[in-house]
Amino acid sequence: MIEKSYTNKKSIKLAAVTALACFLLTGCTRIGYDTPPIADGTGTSSAIITEEPPKTEEEDKSIPDKYQVKEVNINEESFSETFQLEEVCDNERHTYLMGYEGTGYIQIDTHEYAALTVHVPSTQYYKLTLYMCAFDTGVNVIVGGNRIVSEEGYETFDGVSKGVIYQKDVTAFTPFTIEGIYLKKGDNTIILQSVSGMAYMDMVKIENGRSVSNGFYIMSNAPINPNASNKTVKAMGMLSEFYGKKTLAGQKVTAGTNAEIAAIYNLTDRLPAIRQGDLSCTQEKSPDYGEREKELELAKEWSKMGGLAAYGWNWYAPSDKSHYLSLLTDFDFSKVQTNIDISEASMDTIEALYGSGDISRECYRLMQDLDNAAAFLKELQEENVTVLFSPLPDGGKGGYWWSNAECFRWLWKTMVNRFNGFYGLNNLIWVWNGGSGDYYPGDEYVDIVGENIYNTTGDSGNGRFMGTIYYKSSRAAAMTHCLTAPDPDIMAQDNALWLYFALDKGDCLIDADGRLTGKYSSDELLDKVYNNEGVVTLDELKF
């Protein structure tokens, strides 16, 4: 383990640590990655702990934070400069498209990049506007870093990614802006790299900008369910106290295991505040269906020890050809809606409506799946387990069978009303991470807004954080998925203090023996995150 130099103190009873260690060891075997990966990580079985847990003692033990959040001084100063990319980059100049300014433009294909140096007068936040046309293209904006070779064998940079501009069928040079780019006084290198597709780029404009203001940190401390359990109300109150001050650590897990949590514990001596599974374990056609009972056991145990249980839902479509990805299923989501309010109808009534032709086969099967999921959540409620529930991720980004805004909103509202009302599930905190404002059902159906960020560096995601203000009001913003753990210093620098983060699972984090790989999050970064005064771990939860 890393030698510890302590600064700021926390306490946790070693008796509890012992219980946690025993819990982590439960059901641990080898992980297998023979099945196809799922969208937010892979992994299908279990893993082993690679280090012995601490010895038991009855007295309290101090677990200090090794890392304090670095202070950042911002000096606001007016600035605006435009860079013609064909003049400032080494890329070849092109002129065959119309509508560019200057003497031409440049083009980059998948994994190719353009680099420019920007001299700014002050250390502050800037906004970058890229003028480009593209056809199903993503351009990653990276600040600084050294040239490296990726695992896939192409050149990239290990700087801080400030976001990916995704566009489809933009036939004229059009401006696309990213806010909250932190640049230091003097020269800064900016990399524009295609992550997919061809981009035709004319110019970049850099202006003084902004990052997240303190006015963003408005969070209702009451659940949307007026009948929420006392523990769920307490959890929302606790979360509202942390919001804007600290970020809770969360970890997604391989179904039926705590493999990822065990690996992090072995490295950091700390446990995440949140353990997140996936409700696909309730579906017979999911490869994780056999882990349903083990998931119930692990979630209950996690809650008993003071942790927050969470569940996403990569929903396997209720059809003969079943998958959550639209290309791998024949499920027709456009047929699910009905004008009949079935949110609180019994399954006998719903079956009768299907038999009479008043609702579609697709609608009927969705309701069956909802009821199976509700039964799982009901069992958790019976053990007083509060659940951060984030079903149907990233519909607005396309690629899923639920990627239809109108039908998504109908399904979300139906699910909220059915779970809260018909089933009386008073243990849920509803986390929406639909991926687009068009998919937002309204504050009355959402407790927390989430953003899924597929980052390969520990950036703060502050641009996405600011984007949530356009469709929600008094709702906290959480990083409900990330490939790389967010660096607390960068979150503080950008004032992007997400309510919590949920780090990806499976082979995005560990190998088949349950050991950390460093693929996206290095050991150094994980240690910094978990032993940081700006991050809340399990021992710090207040309920």
C-alpha positions in Angstrom: 0.0 0.0 0.0 1.0 3.6 -0.5 2.6 5.2 2.6 0.2 7.7 4.1 1.0 11.3 5.2 -2.1 12.6 6.9 -3.6 16.1 7.0 -7.4 16.1 7.5 -9.0 13.5 9.7 -12.0 11.2 9.4 -13.1 8.3 11.6 -14.6 4.9 11.0 -15.0 2.0 13.4 -12.8 -1.0 12.6 -15.6 -3.3 13.5 -17.5 -1.9 10.6 -14.4 -2.2 8.4 -14.2 -5.9 9.3 -17.8 -6.4 8.3 -17.2 -4.6 5.1 -14.2 -6.7 4.3 -16.2 -9.9 4.9 -19.0 -8.4 2.7 -16.5 -7.8 -0.1 -15.3 -11.4 0.0 -18.8 -12.7 -0.4 -19.2 -14.8 -3.6 -15.9 -13.7 -5.1 -14.7 -15.9 -8.0 -13.0 -15.2 -11.3 -14.6 -12.8 -13.8 -15.2 -14.0 -17.3 -15.4 -11.6 -20.3 -16.6 -14.1 -22.9 -20.0 -12.5 -23.4 -20.5 -9.4 -25.5 -19.8 -6.1 -23.6 -22.7 -3.9 -22.5 -22.9 -0.2 -23.1 -21.5 1.1 -19.8 -18.8 -1.5 -19.2 -18.4 -5.3 -19.3 -18.1 -8.2 -17.0 -20.4 -11.1 -16.4 -19.4 -12.9 -13.2 -17.3 -12.2 -10.2 -13.8 -11.4 -8.9 -11.4 -12.0 -6.0 -10.0 -9.6 -3.4 -6.2 -9.5 -3.9 -5.3 -8.3 -0.4 -6.2 -9.3 3.1 -8.7 -7.0 5.0 -7.4 -5.1 8.0 -7.4 -6.8 11.4 -10.3 -6.2 13.8 -10.1 -3.9 16.7 -12.9 -2.4 18.7 -11.5 1.2 19.0 -11.9 3.9 16.4 -9.2 4.3 13.8 -8.5 7.6 12.1 -8.6 7.5 8.3 -7.2 10.8 7.2 -7.4 12.4 3.7 -4.0 12.5 2.1 -5.1 15.1 -0.5 -6.6 18.5 -0.1 -8.3 20.3 -2.9 -6.0 22.8 -4.6 -7.1 26.4 -4.7 -7.4 28.2 -8.0 -7.1 31.9 -8.6 -9.1 33.2 -11.6 -8.2 36.6 -13.1 -11.0 37.7 -15.4 -9.9 39.7 -18.4 -11.6 40.4 -21.7 -10.2 38.5 -24.7 -11.3 37.4 -28.2 -9.2 36.0 -31.0 -10.0 34.0 -34.1 -7.6 31.4 -35.6 -7.8 30.3 -39.2 -6.9 26.7 -38.9 -5.4 26.3 -42.4 -2.9 29.0 -41.3 -2.0 28.0 -37.7 -2.1 24.2 -38.0 0.3 21.9 -39.9 -2.6 20.1 -41.6 -3.1 20.3 -45.4 -5.2 23.2 -46.7 -8.4 22.4 -48.7 -10.7 24.7 -50.7 -13.2 22.5 -52.6 -16.1 23.1 -50.1 -17.9 26.5 -50.2 -18.6 28.9 -47.4 -15.2 29.0 -45.6 -13.5 32.1 -44.4 -9.8 33.0 -45.0 -7.8 31.0 -47.5 -9.4 27.5 -46.9 -10.0 24.9 -44.2 -8.5 21.7 -43.0 -10.0 18.2 -42.7 -9.4 15.4 -40.2 -10.6 11.8 -40.4 -11.1 9.3 -37.6 -8.2 9.6 -35.0 -6.5 12.3 -37.0 -5.9 15.6 -35.2 -5.0 19.3 -35.6 -3.0 21.2 -33.0 -2.9 25.0 -32.4 -1.2 27.2 -29.8 -3.3 29.9 -28.2 -1.7 32.7 -26.2 -4.1 34.2 -23.6 -3.5 37.2 -21.3 -5.0 35.7 -18.1 -5.6 32.5 -16.2 -9.4 32.1 -16.4 -12.2 30.3 -18.2 -12.6 30.7 -21.9 -15.1 29.5 -24.5 -14.1 27.9 -27.7 -16.2 28.0 -30.9 -15.3 25.7 -33.7 -16.6 26.4 -37.2 -17.0 23.1 -39.0 -19.2 20.9 -41.2 -19.4 17.2 -40.5 -21.2 14.0 -41.4 -21.8 11.9 -38.3 -18.6 13.1 -36.7 -17.3 13.6 -33.2 -14.4 16.0 -32.5 -12.7 15.9 -29.1 -11.3 19.2 -27.7 -8.2 18.5 -25.6 -6.2 21.1 -23.7 -2.5 20.4 -23.2 -0.8 17.1 -22.6 1.8 15.0 -24.2 1.6 13.0 -27.4 1.0 9.3 -26.6 0.0 6.2 -28.5 -3.4 4.8 -27.5 -4.0 1.1 -26.8 -5.6 1.0 -30.3 -2.4 2.1 -31.8 -3.2 5.7 -32.9 -1.6 9.0 -31.7 -3.5 11.1 -29.2 -2.8 13.4 -26.2 -3.0 12.8 -22.5 -4.3 16.4 -21.8 -7.7 17.3 -20.4 -10.6 16.6 -22.7 -13.1 19.5 -22.5 -15.8 17.7 -24.4 -16.6 16.1 -27.7 -18.6 18.0 -30.3 -20.9 15.4 -32.0 -22.7 16.5 -35.2 -24.5 14.7 -38.0 -25.1 16.0 -41.6 -24.0 19.6 -41.1 -23.4 20.7 -44.6 -22.3 24.3 -44.0 -19.6 25.6 -41.8 -21.4 26.1 -38.5 -20.3 27.3 -35.1 -20.2 24.9 -32.2 -19.3 26.2 -28.7 -17.8 24.6 -25.6 -17.8 26.7 -22.4 -15.7 26.5 -19.3 -12.3 25.8 -20.8 -9.6 26.6 -18.2 -6.5 28.1 -19.7 -3.4 29.4 -17.9 -1.8 32.8 -18.8 0.5 32.4 -21.7 0.7 29.7 -24.4 -1.7 26.8 -24.3 -1.9 23.9 -26.8 -5.3 22.9 -28.0 -5.9 19.6 -29.8 -8.9 18.9 -32.1 -9.1 15.2 -32.7 -11.7 13.2 -34.5 -13.1 10.3 -32.5 -15.2 9.2 -35.4 -15.9 10.4 -38.9 -14.6 13.2 -41.1 -14.6 16.8 -39.9 -14.0 19.9 -42.1 -12.8 22.7 -39.9 -12.6 26.3 -40.9 -11.6 28.3 -37.8 -11.6 28.5 -34.0 -12.6 31.5 -31.9 -11.4 31.8 -28.3 -13.1 34.3 -26.0 -13.3 34.9 -22.3 -16.0 32.7 -20.9 -17.4 31.2 -17.7 -17.6 28.0 -15.8 -20.2 26.8 -13.3 -21.4 29.5 -11.0 -22.5 29.0 -7.4 -26.1 29.7 -8.5 -26.1 26.2 -10.1 -26.2 24.5 -6.7 -29.9 24.5 -6.1 -31.3 21.2 -5.0 -34.7 20.3 -3.6 -34.2 18.3 -0.4 -37.6 16.6 -0.8 -38.3 13.6 -3.0 -40.9 13.9 -5.7 -42.8 11.1 -4.0 -44.9 12.7 -1.2 -45.1 9.3 0.5 -41.3 8.7 0.4 -40.0 6.6 3.4 -38.3 8.3 6.3 -34.9 6.9 5.2 -35.4 8.1 1.6 -36.3 11.6 2.9 -33.2 11.5 5.1 -31.1 10.5 2.1 -32.3 13.4 0.0 -31.6 15.8 2.8 -28.1 14.4 3.2 -27.4 14.7 -0.5 -28.6 18.3 -0.6 -26.2 19.1 2.2 -23.3 17.7 0.2 -24.3 19.3 -3.1 -22.0 22.1 -4.2 -19.5 21.2 -1.4 -18.3 17.6 -2.0 -18.9 14.8 -4.5 -19.9 11.3 -3.5 -17.9 8.4 -4.9 -19.9 5.8 -6.7 -18.9 2.5 -8.3 -20.7 0.4 -10.8 -20.3 -3.4 -10.2 -20.3 -6.6 -12.2 -23.6 -8.3 -11.6 -23.8 -10.4 -8.4 -20.3 -9.2 -7.2 -18.4 -6.4 -5.5 -15.4 -7.1 -7.7 -14.7 -3.5 -8.7 -15.3 -2.2 -5.1 -12.9 -4.8 -3.8 -10.2 -3.7 -6.2 -10.5 -0.1 -5.2 -10.5 -1.0 -1.5 -7.3 -3.0 -1.9 -5.6 0.1 -3.4 -7.1 3.0 -1.4 -8.3 1.5 1.9 -11.6 3.3 1.1 -15.0 2.3 -0.1 -17.4 4.2 -2.4 -20.4 5.9 -0.9 -22.6 4.4 -3.6 -22.8 0.8 -5.0 -24.6 0.7 -8.4 -26.0 -2.4 -10.1 -28.3 -2.8 -13.0 -31.9 -4.0 -13.2 -31.2 -6.1 -16.2 -30.7 -8.8 -13.6 -34.5 -9.0 -13.4 -34.9 -9.9 -17.1 -34.8 -13.5 -18.3 -33.1 -12.6 -21.6 -30.3 -10.6 -19.9 -27.0 -12.5 -19.4 -27.1 -11.2 -15.8 -30.5 -12.8 -15.0 -28.9 -15.5 -12.9 -27.5 -12.9 -10.5 -30.9 -11.5 -9.4 -30.9 -13.1 -5.9 -27.2 -12.3 -5.3 -27.8 -8.7 -6.3 -30.6 -8.4 -3.8 -28.4 -9.8 -1.0 -25.5 -7.5 -1.8 -27.6 -4.4 -2.1 -29.3 -5.1 1.2 -26.0 -5.7 2.9 -24.5 -2.5 1.4 -27.4 -0.5 2.8 -27.2 -2.0 6.2 -23.6 -0.8 6.5 -24.6 2.8 5.7 -24.0 2.9 2.0 -26.3 4.1 -0.8 -27.6 1.5 -3.1 -28.2 2.5 -6.8 -29.5 0.7 -9.8 -29.4 1.7 -13.5 -31.4 -0.1 -16.1 -30.0 -1.1 -19.5 -33.3 -2.5 -20.4 -33.4 -5.6 -22.6 -36.3 -5.0 -25.0 -39.3 -7.3 -24.4 -39.2 -9.0 -27.8 -38.1 -12.3 -29.3 -34.9 -10.5 -30.5 -33.9 -8.9 -27.2 -31.3 -6.3 -26.5 -31.0 -2.7 -25.3 -29.3 -1.5 -28.4 -31.7 -0.6 -31.2 -29.6 -2.4 -33.9 -29.8 -5.7 -32.0 -33.5 -5.8 -31.3 -36.7 -5.8 -33.4 -38.7 -4.0 -30.7 -40.8 -1.1 -32.1 -40.9 1.6 -29.4 -43.1 3.8 -31.5 -46.0 1.5 -30.8 -46.0 1.6 -27.0 -48.0 4.8 -26.3 -51.6 4.8 -25.4 -54.1 7.5 -24.4 -55.4 5.2 -21.7 -53.8 5.8 -18.3 -52.5 2.4 -17.4 -50.0 3.6 -14.8 -52.0 2.3 -11.9 -54.0 -0.4 -13.6 -53.7 -4.0 -12.5 -52.0 -6.5 -14.7 -55.4 -8.3 -15.2 -56.8 -5.0 -16.5 -53.7 -4.4 -18.8 -54.0 -7.9 -20.1 -57.7 -7.3 -20.9 -56.8 -4.1 -22.7 -54.3 -6.0 -24.8 -56.8 -8.7 -25.6 -59.3 -6.1 -26.8 -56.8 -4.3 -28.9 -56.8 -1.1 -26.9 -53.1 -1.3 -26.2 -50.3 -2.8 -28.3 -48.3 -6.0 -27.8 -45.3 -3.7 -27.2 -47.1 -1.8 -24.5 -48.3 -4.9 -22.8 -44.8 -6.5 -22.7 -43.3 -3.3 -21.4 -45.7 -3.3 -18.5 -44.8 -6.9 -17.7 -41.1 -5.9 -17.5 -42.0 -3.0 -15.3 -43.8 -5.3 -12.9 -40.8 -7.6 -12.7 -38.5 -4.7 -12.0 -40.9 -3.4 -9.4 -40.9 -6.7 -7.6 -37.1 -6.5 -7.2 -37.3 -3.0 -5.8 -40.2 -4.0 -3.5 -37.9 -6.6 -1.9 -35.4 -3.9 -1.3 -38.0 -1.6 0.2 -39.0 -4.4 2.7 -35.5 -4.2 4.0 -35.6 -0.4 4.2 -33.1 0.0 1.3 -33.3 3.4 -0.4 -32.3 3.2 -4.1 -30.9 5.8 -6.5 -32.8 4.7 -9.6 -31.5 5.7 -13.0 -33.3 3.7 -15.8 -33.1 4.2 -19.6 -29.8 6.0 -19.9 -28.8 8.3 -22.8 -31.9 7.8 -25.0 -31.3 11.3 -26.4 -27.9 10.3 -27.8 -29.4 7.6 -30.0 -28.6 3.9 -30.4 -31.1 2.5 -27.8 -34.5 1.1 -28.5 -35.8 3.9 -26.1 -34.3 6.6 -28.3 -37.6 8.3 -29.2 -38.3 11.5 -27.2 -42.1 11.5 -27.1 -42.3 7.8 -26.3 -39.5 8.1 -23.7 -41.3 10.9 -21.8 -44.5 8.8 -21.8 -42.7 5.7 -20.5 -40.8 7.6 -17.9 -44.0 9.3 -16.5 -45.8 5.9 -16.6 -43.0 4.2 -14.7 -42.8 7.0 -12.0 -46.6 6.9 -11.5 -46.8 3.1 -11.5 -43.8 2.6 -9.1 -44.7 5.4 -6.7 -48.4 5.0 -6.9 -49.6 1.5 -7.8 -46.7 -0.4 -6.2 -46.1 2.1 -3.4 -42.4 2.0 -3.9 -41.5 4.8 -1.4 -37.7 4.0 -1.4 -36.8 5.4 -4.8 -34.8 8.5 -5.7 -35.5 9.1 -9.4 -32.3 9.9 -11.4 -32.9 10.9 -15.0 -30.0 10.7 -17.4 -31.8 10.7 -20.7 -29.1 12.5 -22.6 -31.1 15.4 -24.1 -33.4 18.1 -22.9 -36.0 16.8 -25.4 -36.3 13.7 -23.3 -36.7 15.5 -20.0 -40.2 14.7 -18.4 -40.2 17.7 -16.1 -39.0 18.4 -12.5 -42.2 16.8 -11.0 -40.9 13.4 -12.3 -37.2 13.8 -11.5 -35.3 14.0 -8.2 -31.7 14.2 -9.7 -30.5 15.0 -13.2 -27.6 12.8 -14.5 -25.1 13.1 -17.3 -23.2 10.1 -18.7 -19.7 11.2 -19.7 -17.4 8.9 -21.7 -14.2 10.7 -20.7 -10.7 9.2 -21.1 -9.1 11.8 -18.8 -10.1 12.9 -15.3 -11.8 16.1 -16.5 -14.6 17.7 -14.7 -17.3 17.7 -17.4 -18.2 21.3 -16.5 -19.6 22.0 -20.0 -22.1 19.2 -19.6 -22.8 20.3 -16.0 -23.7 23.8 -17.2 -25.9 22.3 -19.9 -28.3 20.8 -17.4 -29.5 24.3 -16.4 -31.4 24.6 -19.6 -34.0 21.9 -18.8 -34.1 21.6 -15.0 -34.5 23.9 -12.1 -34.1 22.8 -8.5 -32.5 19.5 -9.3 -28.9 18.4 -8.5 -26.6 17.3 -11.3 -24.8 13.9 -11.0 -22.2 12.3 -13.2 -24.1 9.1 -13.5 -21.4 7.4 -15.7 -17.8 8.1 -16.3 -15.0 6.0 -17.9 -12.3 7.9 -15.9 -12.7 9.0 -12.3 -13.0 12.8 -12.2 -10.0 14.6 -10.7 -11.1 16.5 -7.6 -8.6 19.3 -8.3 -10.1 19.8 -11.8 -13.7 19.7 -10.5 -12.8 22.4 -7.9 -10.9 24.4 -10.5 -14.0 24.4 -12.8 -16.4 24.6 -9.8 -18.1 21.5 -11.3 -19.0 19.7 -8.1 -21.2 16.9 -9.3 -23.5 15.4 -6.6 -21.9 12.0 -7.2 -20.0 10.1 -9.9 -20.5 6.5 -10.9 -17.3 4.9 -12.4 -17.6 2.3 -15.1 -17.2 -1.4 -14.3 -15.9 -4.6 -15.8 -12.9 -4.5 -18.1 -13.0 -0.7 -18.1 -11.6 -0.9 -14.6 -10.4 -4.5 -13.7 -9.1 -7.6 -15.4 -10.5 -11.2 -15.3 -8.8 -11.7 -11.9 -10.4 -8.6 -10.4 -7.2 -6.5 -10.4 -7.1 -2.9 -11.5 -5.8 -2.4 -15.0 -5.3 1.4 -15.2 -6.9 1.4 -18.6 -8.8 4.7 -17.9 -8.1 5.5 -14.2 -4.6 5.1 -13.0 -3.8 3.9 -9.5 -2.5 7.3 -8.7 -5.7 9.0 -9.8 -7.9 6.5 -7.9 -5.9 7.0 -4.7 -6.1 10.8 -5.1 -9.9 10.6 -5.6 -10.7 8.2 -2.8 -8.4 9.9 -0.2 -9.4 13.5 -1.1 -11.2 15.9 1.2 -13.4 16.9 -1.8 -14.8 13.3 -2.2 -17.2 11.5 0.1 -16.6 7.8 0.8 -18.7 5.3 2.7 -17.2 6.2 6.1 -18.4 9.8 5.7 -22.1 9.2 5.0 -24.4 10.8 7.5 -27.3 8.3 7.6 
